[in-house]
Amino acid sequence: MKRNHPRLGIGLLCRLLGKTRHAYYDHLWRKDNTIIKEDIVLQLVHEFRSSLPKLGTRKLHHMLEPLLKEHNIAIGRDYLFDLLQDHKLLIRQRRRKVITTNSRHWMKKYSNLVRDLKITRPEQVWVSDITYIRMVNQWGYLSLITDACSRKIMGWCFRPDMEAKGCIEALEMAFKNRIYNEPLIHHSDRGSQYCSKNYVGMLIKNNVAISMTENGDPYENALAERINGILKAEFNLYNSQAGFEQTKLLIQKSINAYNQLRPHSSCDFLTPDKAHLREEQLPKRWKNYRKTFNFDKQLV
C-alpha cells in the first residue's frame, strides 16, 4: 500500500534548519522588496532609453539617483551594471573606421592652435567633423560643429554629398546659436571642405581663428570623433532604414536629445545645453584610463 508522507510545516522546517519563523518570513519580505526595487529601476531605465537609446550605464546611474531617492531606493553603480547585464541591457560598443577626409589638395592648410591649449569656457574652441550615415539605398553625410567646453552641438547639416555646402550650413547655424562675444578658435581636420574659400572666408569674416590637425593623428581632433561616435552608438545612427528626409528628422531628434537630455561626465554631469550657460570651468567626473596626447586629455 502506498503511504502518504505528512507535509512538513514551516515551523518544523525552520527548526530543522536552525532558523526562526520570523527569519523565514523576513527573507520572503526582503526577496519581494528586491523584486519591486529592481522593477522600478528597470522601468526608469526603459524610460530614459526611449529618448537616449544607447545611454551608458554610468550616466544612467547618475540620472537614476534623484528619481530612485524619491522611492527610498539607493543602488551602487556595480549593482546597476549587474542588473542590466542580467536583463541583457548593457550597451555593446561598435567600432568602425571610415575615411571621410581628403587632405590631398592644393588649398592652404593652417597650424594646430589647440594642441596644448587648456579649455576653460564655452565658445573658446569649436571642433568640426563630417561623418557618414548609411540609409536604405544611399549614403548621407552629417556635418557637425561642437563646442569643446560644453560639448554642445552648435550647428549641423545632413546632405547626400560631401560638398563644402553642408559644412557651411552647419557653420551658419553655429553662428546663429552663439551667445558669447569672446575670442573663438575653429578646429578641424585638413579636409577640402574646411580649407575651401567660402568656408575660410566665413571664419575670417567673423573674426574666428583657424586651427587644423597637422599629423593626421585622430587624437588631434579627438572630441569631434567622440561626438560622432556618441550620436551613432547611443542614438542608433550607424544605419537608417528610412529615406533621406526621415533620417534627417531622426538626426534632428537625436541632436536635440543629446543637447537637452544627455548628461556629460566631462561637464559635471550637466547636459550640453546647461553646461553651455556656465561660464566657469566645470569639474570632470571621468577617469582617464590611458595616456594620450594633451589635446586628447583636454577634450575626450
C-alpha positions in Angstrom: 0.0 0.0 0.0 1.3 3.5 -0.9 1.8 5.7 2.1 1.4 9.5 2.1 4.2 11.3 3.7 2.9 14.1 6.1 3.5 17.6 4.8 6.2 19.3 6.9 5.1 22.5 8.4 7.0 25.9 8.2 7.8 25.7 11.9 9.3 22.2 11.7 11.4 23.2 8.6 12.7 26.2 10.5 13.6 24.1 13.5 15.4 21.6 11.3 17.4 24.4 9.6 18.1 26.2 12.9 16.1 29.3 11.8 13.2 31.1 13.4 9.8 31.6 11.7 10.4 35.4 11.8 13.7 34.9 9.9 11.9 32.9 7.2 9.2 35.5 6.6 11.8 38.3 6.8 13.6 36.5 4.0 10.5 36.4 1.9 9.8 40.1 2.5 13.3 41.1 1.6 13.0 39.0 -1.6 9.7 40.6 -2.6 11.2 44.0 -1.8 14.2 43.4 -4.0 12.0 42.3 -6.9 9.9 45.5 -6.5 13.1 47.6 -6.3 14.5 46.1 -9.5 11.3 46.5 -11.3 11.3 50.3 -10.5 14.9 50.6 -11.6 14.2 48.8 -14.9 11.1 50.8 -15.7 13.1 54.0 -15.2 15.9 52.7 -17.4 13.5 51.9 -20.2 12.0 55.5 -19.9 15.5 57.0 -20.3 16.4 54.7 -23.1 13.3 55.7 -25.0 14.8 59.1 -25.6 18.5 58.1 -25.2 18.6 54.5 -26.6 22.3 53.8 -26.1 22.9 55.8 -23.0 25.8 54.2 -21.0 25.4 52.7 -17.5 27.5 55.3 -15.7 25.4 58.1 -17.0 22.2 56.1 -16.3 23.3 55.7 -12.7 23.8 59.4 -12.4 20.4 60.2 -13.8 18.6 57.5 -11.8 19.9 58.6 -8.4 17.5 61.5 -7.8 14.4 59.6 -9.1 15.2 56.5 -7.0 15.7 58.6 -3.9 12.0 59.5 -4.2 11.3 55.8 -3.8 13.8 55.5 -0.9 16.0 53.3 -3.1 19.7 53.6 -3.3 21.8 51.4 -5.6 25.5 51.3 -6.5 27.0 51.5 -9.9 28.2 47.9 -9.8 24.7 46.8 -8.8 23.3 48.6 -11.8 25.8 47.0 -14.1 24.9 43.5 -12.8 21.2 44.2 -13.1 21.5 45.4 -16.7 23.7 42.5 -17.6 21.2 40.0 -16.2 18.5 41.6 -18.3 20.7 41.9 -21.4 20.5 45.7 -21.3 24.2 46.6 -21.4 25.3 48.5 -24.4 27.8 46.8 -26.7 30.1 49.4 -28.3 30.6 49.2 -32.1 33.9 50.3 -33.6 34.2 51.2 -37.2 36.5 53.5 -39.2 35.6 55.1 -42.4 37.7 57.9 -44.0 35.7 61.0 -44.9 38.6 63.4 -45.2 40.6 64.3 -48.3 43.6 66.4 -47.3 45.5 65.9 -50.6 44.5 69.2 -52.1 46.3 72.5 -53.1 44.4 74.8 -50.7 46.0 76.5 -47.7 46.3 74.4 -44.5 46.5 76.0 -41.1 48.5 75.2 -38.0 47.2 73.4 -34.9 46.4 76.1 -32.3 44.8 73.9 -29.7 47.4 71.2 -29.1 48.4 72.4 -25.7 45.5 74.8 -25.1 43.5 74.5 -21.8 39.8 74.6 -22.5 38.2 76.7 -19.7 35.0 78.3 -21.1 32.2 77.8 -23.7 32.8 79.2 -27.2 36.6 79.2 -26.7 37.1 76.3 -29.2 34.7 74.8 -31.7 35.6 71.4 -33.3 34.2 70.3 -36.7 34.0 67.0 -38.5 32.0 65.0 -41.1 30.6 61.5 -40.5 28.7 59.2 -42.7 25.3 57.5 -42.2 24.1 54.6 -44.3 20.5 54.6 -45.5 18.4 52.1 -47.4 19.6 53.0 -50.9 22.2 55.7 -50.4 24.7 57.4 -48.1 24.3 60.6 -46.2 26.9 62.9 -44.7 26.5 64.7 -41.4 28.5 67.9 -40.7 28.8 68.8 -37.0 30.2 71.7 -35.1 30.6 71.1 -31.3 31.7 73.4 -28.5 34.8 71.9 -26.9 34.0 73.0 -23.4 30.2 72.4 -23.1 30.1 69.5 -25.6 27.0 71.2 -27.1 26.4 70.6 -30.8 26.2 74.2 -32.1 25.4 73.5 -35.7 24.8 70.6 -38.0 23.7 69.8 -41.6 22.8 66.5 -43.3 23.3 66.2 -47.0 23.5 63.4 -49.6 27.0 64.6 -50.7 30.3 65.7 -49.1 30.4 69.1 -50.6 31.5 72.1 -48.6 28.0 73.4 -48.7 27.0 71.1 -45.8 29.9 72.3 -43.6 29.0 75.9 -44.4 25.3 75.4 -43.5 26.4 73.8 -40.2 28.7 76.8 -39.5 25.9 79.3 -40.3 23.7 77.5 -37.7 26.5 77.6 -35.1 27.0 81.3 -35.5 23.2 81.8 -35.0 23.4 79.8 -31.8 26.4 81.7 -30.5 25.7 83.6 -27.2 29.2 84.9 -26.1 31.3 87.6 -27.6 34.7 86.2 -26.7 37.6 85.1 -28.9 36.9 81.8 -30.7 39.0 79.2 -32.4 37.6 76.8 -35.0 39.4 73.5 -35.1 39.0 70.8 -37.9 40.9 68.3 -39.9 42.5 69.4 -43.2 39.7 68.2 -45.4 39.0 70.2 -48.6 35.6 71.3 -47.2 37.2 73.2 -44.3 40.0 74.6 -46.5 37.6 75.9 -49.2 37.5 79.6 -50.0 33.9 80.1 -48.8 34.3 78.3 -45.5 37.6 80.0 -44.6 36.1 83.3 -45.7 33.2 82.9 -43.3 35.5 82.2 -40.4 37.7 85.2 -41.2 34.6 87.5 -41.6 33.5 86.5 -38.1 37.0 87.0 -36.6 37.4 83.3 -35.8 40.9 81.9 -35.6 41.5 78.9 -37.8 43.2 75.7 -36.4 43.7 72.4 -38.2 45.2 69.0 -37.5 48.8 68.6 -38.7 49.9 65.0 -38.4 46.8 63.0 -39.5 46.5 61.7 -35.9 42.8 61.2 -34.9 43.7 62.4 -31.4 44.3 65.9 -32.8 40.5 66.1 -33.4 39.5 63.7 -30.6 36.4 65.5 -29.4 34.8 65.7 -32.9 35.5 62.0 -33.4 34.0 61.3 -30.0 30.7 63.2 -30.7 30.4 61.3 -34.0 30.7 58.0 -32.0 28.1 59.1 -29.4 25.5 60.0 -31.9 26.0 56.8 -33.9 26.3 54.4 -31.0 23.8 55.8 -28.5 21.2 57.0 -31.0 21.3 54.1 -33.5 22.6 56.2 -36.4 25.0 53.8 -37.9 22.4 52.7 -40.3 18.9 54.1 -41.1 16.1 52.0 -42.6 14.4 55.2 -43.7 14.8 57.6 -46.6 16.8 60.8 -46.6 14.1 63.2 -45.2 13.0 60.7 -42.5 16.7 60.1 -41.5 17.2 63.9 -41.3 14.3 64.2 -38.9 15.7 61.3 -36.8 19.1 63.2 -36.7 17.4 66.4 -35.5 15.6 64.5 -32.8 18.8 62.8 -31.7 20.8 66.0 -31.6 18.0 67.7 -29.5 18.0 64.8 -27.1 21.9 64.9 -26.9 21.9 68.6 -26.2 19.0 68.7 -23.8 18.8 65.4 -22.0 22.2 63.5 -22.1 24.5 64.3 -19.1 28.2 64.6 -19.8 30.7 63.3 -17.3 33.2 65.9 -18.7 30.8 68.7 -17.7 30.0 67.7 -14.1 27.1 65.6 -15.4 25.3 68.6 -16.8 23.6 68.4 -20.2 25.4 70.3 -23.0 22.7 73.0 -23.1 23.1 73.6 -19.3 26.9 73.4 -19.4 27.0 76.0 -22.2 25.3 78.5 -19.9 28.0 78.1 -17.2 31.0 80.3 -17.8 33.1 78.9 -15.0 35.2 75.8 -15.6 33.3 72.6 -14.7 34.8 69.6 -12.9 35.2 66.4 -14.8 33.7 63.2 -13.5 35.5 60.7 -15.6 38.7 58.8 -15.1 41.5 58.7 -17.8 42.4 55.1 -18.2 45.1 55.6 -20.8 47.8 58.1 -21.6 47.2 60.1 -24.7 48.2 63.5 -26.1 47.4 66.6 -24.2 44.6 67.6 -26.5 43.0 64.2 -26.0 43.1 64.7 -22.3 41.5 68.1 -22.6 38.7 67.1 -24.9 37.6 63.5 -24.6 
